[in-house]
């Protein structure tokens, strides 16, 4: 039984220009009205994620920076799972920037657990340059993220599930990119949007990409809720 929904934002309920799709907004609000809290789970920074939560009207905790940060309603401070200012992530970025002309994404000064750069170079080239560092490189289709290997949305969703007192198998999860893989695998219902590479990690693959696929995924969740 679905008791909560974890939903990615960029590329899942937005178009290619990162504009929210009105129908996706309506469906998320419909899910909330059905008594199912929505958890936004994104690679974006925390303040942007919290703003999205406010305007969308979701009530669940938020997951930001690809699982590096969670913030629960009523808690005064976020929970951080690593610190970008120390360790391999910073060293990896310094090495990368010494060899390639890379640009930090807008708002990078606010990132606490990872480093995100624009997709000016192929992700495979970035991975090759940083092969000797103990970091993971994730391409979210909007940016390339240099992350702690232990950080992902799945781990964060487990923490959120524990905070909410809901079993993680009672979550549905919707996502469109490699950074959603662990979240889709752990949820009781994982719906991948527009990326066939996620097919083996999800219970359902929707071939349409971006918000068109996201709307179909949300309708699928609502259809299951209405049958209960």
C-alpha positions in Angstrom: 0.0 0.0 0.0 1.3 3.4 -1.0 1.5 5.7 2.1 4.0 8.3 0.7 5.5 9.5 -2.5 9.1 10.5 -3.2 9.4 12.6 -6.4 12.3 14.1 -8.3 11.9 17.6 -9.6 14.2 18.5 -12.5 13.4 16.5 -15.7 10.6 14.6 -13.9 8.0 17.3 -13.3 9.7 20.0 -15.4 10.4 20.5 -19.1 13.9 20.7 -20.7 14.1 24.4 -19.5 13.4 23.4 -15.9 9.9 24.9 -16.0 7.3 23.2 -13.7 4.5 21.5 -15.6 1.1 22.8 -14.5 -0.5 19.4 -14.7 2.3 17.8 -12.6 1.7 20.5 -10.0 -2.0 19.7 -9.9 -1.4 16.0 -9.6 1.1 16.4 -6.8 -1.5 18.5 -4.9 -4.1 15.9 -5.6 -1.9 13.2 -4.1 -1.5 15.4 -1.0 -5.3 15.9 -0.8 -5.6 12.1 -0.8 -3.6 12.0 2.4 -0.4 10.9 0.9 2.6 13.1 1.8 5.0 14.0 -1.0 8.7 14.1 -0.4 10.7 16.2 -2.9 14.0 14.5 -3.7 16.4 16.5 -5.9 19.9 17.3 -6.8 19.3 21.0 -6.2 20.4 23.0 -3.2 18.3 23.0 0.0 16.9 26.5 -0.2 15.6 25.9 -3.8 14.1 22.6 -2.7 12.4 24.2 0.3 11.0 27.0 -1.9 9.6 24.3 -4.3 8.0 22.6 -1.4 6.3 25.8 -0.3 4.9 26.6 -3.7 3.9 23.1 -4.6 2.2 22.6 -1.3 3.9 19.3 -0.3 4.1 18.3 3.3 6.8 15.7 3.5 10.5 16.2 4.3 12.8 17.3 1.5 15.9 15.6 0.1 18.4 17.9 -1.5 21.9 17.6 -3.1 21.2 14.1 -4.3 20.7 12.7 -0.8 23.4 14.7 0.9 20.9 16.8 2.9 17.5 16.2 4.4 15.2 18.6 6.1 12.1 17.5 8.0 9.1 19.7 8.9 9.4 21.1 12.4 13.2 20.6 12.6 15.2 23.7 12.9 18.4 22.4 11.3 19.0 20.2 8.2 20.7 16.9 8.4 24.0 16.7 6.4 25.5 13.4 5.5 29.0 14.7 4.5 30.9 18.0 4.3 32.2 19.2 0.9 34.8 21.4 2.6 36.9 18.4 3.7 38.0 15.2 2.2 38.1 13.8 -1.3 35.4 15.8 -3.0 37.3 19.1 -2.6 40.6 17.5 -3.6 38.9 15.9 -6.7 37.5 19.2 -7.8 40.8 21.0 -7.4 42.5 18.4 -9.5 39.7 18.4 -12.2 39.8 22.2 -12.4 43.6 22.2 -12.9 43.1 20.0 -16.0 39.8 21.1 -17.5 38.0 24.4 -17.9 35.0 23.7 -15.6 32.3 26.0 -14.3 30.5 25.6 -11.0 26.7 25.7 -11.2 24.7 28.7 -10.1 24.3 28.7 -6.3 27.3 26.4 -5.7 28.4 28.5 -2.8 25.4 27.1 -1.0 26.2 23.5 -1.6 27.3 21.7 1.6 27.8 18.0 0.6 28.8 17.9 -3.1 30.2 20.0 -6.0 28.2 20.5 -9.1 29.6 21.7 -12.5 27.9 22.5 -15.8 28.0 19.8 -18.4 30.7 21.5 -20.5 32.6 18.2 -20.8 31.3 14.6 -21.3 30.7 12.9 -18.0 32.9 10.0 -19.1 35.8 12.4 -19.5 35.2 13.8 -16.0 35.1 10.2 -14.6 38.3 9.4 -16.4 40.2 12.4 -15.0 38.9 11.6 -11.4 39.4 7.9 -11.6 42.0 7.8 -8.8 39.8 9.7 -6.4 37.3 8.0 -4.0 34.3 9.9 -5.3 31.2 9.2 -7.5 30.4 11.2 -10.5 26.7 11.5 -11.4 25.2 13.2 -14.5 21.7 14.4 -13.7 21.2 15.7 -17.2 21.3 19.3 -15.9 24.7 19.1 -14.1 27.6 16.8 -13.3 27.9 16.2 -9.6 31.0 15.2 -7.6 29.8 13.2 -4.6 30.7 11.1 -1.7 30.3 7.4 -2.7 28.1 6.7 0.3 25.6 9.5 -0.5 22.5 8.9 -2.7 18.8 9.5 -2.7 18.0 5.9 -1.6 20.0 6.3 1.7 18.3 9.6 2.3 14.9 8.2 1.6 15.5 5.5 4.2 16.3 8.2 6.7 13.2 10.1 5.7 11.0 6.9 6.0 12.3 6.4 9.5 11.6 10.0 10.4 8.0 9.7 9.1 7.4 6.3 10.7 6.6 4.8 7.3 8.2 1.6 5.9 10.3 2.4 2.8 8.4 -0.3 0.9 5.2 1.8 1.5 6.8 4.6 -0.6 6.3 5.2 -4.3 9.2 6.9 -6.0 9.4 8.7 -9.3 12.7 9.8 -11.0 14.3 10.3 -14.4 18.1 10.0 -14.0 21.0 7.9 -12.6 20.8 9.9 -9.3 17.4 8.3 -8.7 18.5 4.7 -9.1 18.9 3.8 -5.4 15.6 5.5 -4.5 13.7 3.6 -7.2 15.2 0.3 -6.1 14.3 0.8 -2.4 10.8 2.1 -2.8 7.9 -0.4 -2.9 6.9 1.1 -6.3 9.7 2.7 -8.4 8.7 4.5 -11.6 11.4 5.6 -14.0 10.7 8.4 -16.4 12.2 8.5 -19.9 15.5 6.8 -19.2 15.8 3.1 -20.3 19.0 2.7 -18.2 16.8 2.7 -15.1 14.6 -0.1 -16.4 16.2 -2.8 -14.2 16.0 -0.6 -11.1 12.3 0.3 -11.5 9.0 -1.5 -11.3 7.7 0.5 -14.2 9.4 2.4 -17.0 7.5 5.3 -18.7 9.1 5.9 -22.1 8.1 9.6 -22.4 10.6 11.9 -20.9 10.5 15.1 -18.8 7.2 16.3 -17.5 5.1 14.3 -20.0 6.5 11.2 -18.5 6.2 12.6 -15.0 2.5 13.4 -15.4 1.9 9.8 -16.6 3.8 8.5 -13.6 1.8 10.6 -11.2 -1.4 9.5 -12.8 -0.3 5.9 -12.3 0.3 6.5 -8.6 -3.2 8.2 -8.3 -4.8 5.3 -10.1 -3.3 2.9 -7.6 -4.4 5.0 -4.6 -7.9 5.2 -5.9 -8.1 1.4 -6.0 -7.4 1.1 -2.3 
